[in-house]
């Protein structure tokens, strides 16, 4: 197979079990270089588990996950991870937090790397806040710093696990715009987990819809909306149709998941 035919990321017959629980079942998909792919589905469908396997934080029970054709066997700096919580170190400034991945990777930081970190801080809209500490920032600003930190190691793929879930609705909309702008700037390959269907439609080139446990692919949708996008894109009839189509795919399972959580609150 020529290198041009090797996808940036590929899952092949991926399954994951935790004891008697099957979290993922025979998931196969390809992600091409520069694509923005979202993963949606009801609670318990294995979205975060899939992301953790790609990050090298979990080892699949069966099947494989490959980056540039090579089996993923552990963590690596070619993958940047943005968690739900920003996890910024409270004793470090914004600049110090953005540089931490470089320091871990290289054991030090050069003038060039500091300059690149400052450029990333500017790119995510935090210019002027380089010397601020996390406690001095809003939730949206902390998550911007979190994204800059993940980008500072110049990863080949950015893994994002519901990065805006803790934000209020208005800040979340702004952050979606910002992420869209940042992605347009560098066209990094992105794998983005979210519960928000409209968020996935707004950001993505394609959406992987997972069925409830055991997680398996129900459908993969191409999102044919012009770029660049702004918030008016969400009100376009085509966007509304995509949201409605995805919701109809998972509606029954979402309702079942909510009922199960009510009946077994100690298990969630």
C-alpha positions in Angstrom: 0.0 0.0 0.0 1.4 3.4 -0.9 1.8 6.1 1.8 -0.9 8.2 0.0 -3.5 5.5 0.8 -2.6 5.3 4.5 -5.1 7.3 6.6 -3.9 9.6 9.4 -5.9 7.4 11.8 -7.6 4.1 11.4 -9.6 1.8 13.7 -9.9 -1.8 12.6 -12.4 -4.1 14.3 -11.8 -2.3 17.6 -13.4 -3.8 20.8 -13.0 -3.0 24.4 -14.1 -4.9 27.5 -14.0 -3.9 31.2 -14.7 -7.1 33.0 -18.1 -8.2 32.0 -18.9 -4.9 30.3 -18.4 -4.5 26.6 -17.7 -0.8 26.0 -16.9 -1.0 22.3 -17.7 -3.7 19.8 -16.0 -4.1 16.4 -15.6 -0.4 15.6 -13.9 0.4 12.3 -13.3 3.8 10.7 -10.8 5.9 8.9 -9.8 9.5 9.6 -7.9 11.4 6.9 -5.2 14.0 7.4 -6.7 17.4 8.3 -10.2 16.2 8.9 -12.3 17.4 11.8 -14.2 14.3 13.0 -16.8 14.4 15.9 -18.0 11.4 17.8 -21.5 11.5 19.2 -23.9 9.1 20.9 -25.8 8.4 24.1 -24.1 8.1 27.5 -22.3 4.8 27.8 -21.6 4.3 24.1 -17.8 4.4 24.5 -17.0 7.8 23.1 -14.3 8.6 25.7 -13.1 5.0 25.7 -12.4 5.3 21.9 -10.6 8.6 22.4 -8.4 7.1 25.3 -7.4 4.2 23.0 -6.3 6.6 20.4 -4.4 8.5 23.1 -2.7 5.3 24.2 -4.2 5.6 27.7 -6.1 2.3 27.2 -5.3 -0.9 25.3 -8.1 -2.3 23.2 -9.2 -5.9 24.0 -9.4 -6.7 20.3 -8.6 -5.0 17.0 -6.2 -2.2 16.4 -5.8 1.6 16.3 -3.2 2.9 13.9 -1.7 6.3 13.4 0.0 6.8 10.1 -0.2 3.1 9.5 1.6 2.2 12.8 0.0 0.4 15.7 -0.7 2.7 18.7 0.9 1.0 21.7 1.1 3.9 24.2 1.1 7.7 24.6 3.1 9.9 22.4 3.7 13.6 21.6 2.2 13.2 18.1 -1.1 13.3 19.9 -2.4 16.3 21.9 -5.2 15.6 24.4 -7.7 18.2 25.6 -9.7 17.0 28.6 -13.1 18.0 29.9 -11.5 19.8 32.8 -8.7 22.2 31.9 -6.3 20.7 34.4 -4.0 23.8 34.4 -1.3 23.8 37.0 -2.5 26.5 39.5 1.1 27.6 40.4 2.0 28.2 36.7 1.1 31.2 34.6 -0.7 30.8 31.2 2.7 30.8 29.5 4.1 28.3 32.0 1.2 26.0 31.4 1.4 26.2 27.6 5.1 25.4 27.8 4.8 22.4 30.1 4.5 19.8 27.3 7.6 21.1 25.6 9.5 20.9 28.9 8.4 17.3 29.5 9.3 16.3 25.9 12.6 18.2 25.6 13.7 18.7 29.2 13.9 22.4 28.7 12.5 25.3 26.6 14.3 27.4 24.1 13.7 31.0 23.0 12.2 29.8 19.8 9.7 27.5 21.7 8.8 30.4 24.0 8.1 32.6 20.9 5.9 29.8 19.4 4.1 29.4 22.7 3.4 33.2 22.8 2.1 33.0 19.2 -0.3 30.2 20.2 -1.5 32.2 23.2 -2.2 35.1 20.8 -3.9 32.7 18.3 -6.3 31.4 21.0 -7.2 35.0 22.0 -5.2 35.3 25.3 -2.7 37.9 24.3 -2.0 40.1 27.3 -2.8 37.2 29.8 0.5 35.4 29.5 1.5 36.2 33.1 -1.9 35.4 34.6 -2.6 32.4 36.8 -5.5 30.0 36.3 -7.5 31.4 39.3 -7.5 34.8 37.5 -9.1 33.5 34.3 -12.7 32.7 33.4 -13.6 29.1 32.4 -13.5 29.9 28.7 -10.1 31.5 29.1 -8.7 28.5 30.9 -10.0 26.2 28.2 -8.3 28.4 25.6 -5.0 28.0 27.5 -5.7 24.3 27.6 -6.0 24.1 23.8 -2.9 26.2 23.4 -1.0 23.8 25.7 -2.1 20.8 23.6 -1.1 22.6 20.4 2.3 23.7 21.7 3.8 20.2 21.2 2.7 20.5 17.5 0.8 17.2 17.6 -0.3 15.5 14.4 -3.7 14.9 15.8 -5.7 16.7 18.5 -8.0 14.6 20.7 -10.7 16.6 22.4 -13.0 15.0 25.1 -16.0 17.3 25.6 -13.8 20.3 26.1 -16.7 22.8 26.4 -19.0 20.8 28.6 -18.3 22.8 31.8 -18.9 26.2 30.1 -22.1 28.2 30.2 -24.1 28.2 26.9 -23.0 31.6 25.7 -19.3 30.9 26.4 -19.6 27.5 24.7 -20.9 29.1 21.5 -17.9 31.5 21.5 -15.5 28.7 22.1 -17.0 26.7 19.2 -16.3 29.8 17.0 -12.8 30.0 18.3 -12.1 26.3 17.8 -13.4 26.6 14.2 -11.1 29.6 13.6 -8.1 27.8 15.2 -8.7 24.7 13.1 -9.0 26.7 9.9 -5.6 28.3 10.8 -3.7 25.1 11.0 -6.0 22.3 9.7 -4.9 19.8 12.4 -6.6 16.4 12.3 -9.1 16.6 15.2 -11.1 13.8 16.9 -13.7 15.6 19.0 -16.1 13.9 21.5 -19.3 15.8 22.4 -22.9 15.2 23.6 -24.0 18.3 21.7 -25.3 17.4 18.3 -25.5 20.9 17.0 -21.9 21.5 18.2 -20.7 18.4 16.2 -22.6 19.5 13.1 -21.1 23.1 13.3 -17.5 22.0 13.7 -17.2 18.8 11.7 -16.4 17.4 8.3 -17.8 14.1 9.3 -19.6 12.7 12.4 -19.3 9.2 13.7 -22.6 8.2 15.5 -22.1 5.5 18.0 -24.9 3.2 19.3 -25.4 2.7 23.0 -23.5 0.0 24.8 -21.9 -2.0 23.5 -20.6 1.0 21.5 -20.7 0.4 17.7 -20.9 2.6 14.7 -24.5 3.3 13.8 -23.8 5.7 11.0 -21.0 8.0 9.6 -22.4 11.3 8.2 -20.6 13.7 5.9 -21.4 17.3 6.8 -21.7 19.2 3.6 -21.8 22.8 4.9 -19.6 25.5 3.4 -16.5 26.8 5.3 -15.6 29.1 6.9 -18.6 28.9 9.2 -20.1 31.4 11.7 -23.0 31.0 14.1 -25.6 31.7 11.4 -24.5 28.3 10.0 -26.4 26.7 12.9 -29.6 28.2 11.7 -29.3 27.1 8.1 -32.0 24.5 7.1 -29.2 22.0 6.2 -27.7 22.2 9.7 -31.1 21.7 11.4 -31.7 18.7 9.1 -28.4 17.2 10.1 -29.2 17.7 13.8 -32.6 16.2 13.4 -31.3 13.2 11.5 -28.7 12.4 14.2 -31.1 12.9 17.0 -33.5 10.4 15.4 -30.7 7.9 15.2 -30.0 8.0 18.9 -33.2 9.3 20.5 -34.6 6.0 21.9 -31.2 5.0 23.3 -30.7 8.4 25.0 -34.1 8.0 26.7 -33.3 4.5 27.7 -29.9 5.7 29.1 -31.7 8.3 31.2 -34.2 5.8 32.6 -31.3 3.4 33.5 -29.5 6.1 35.3 -32.6 7.0 37.3 -33.1 3.3 38.2 -29.5 2.6 39.1 -28.0 5.9 40.4 -25.2 4.2 42.3 -23.8 2.8 39.0 -23.3 6.2 37.4 
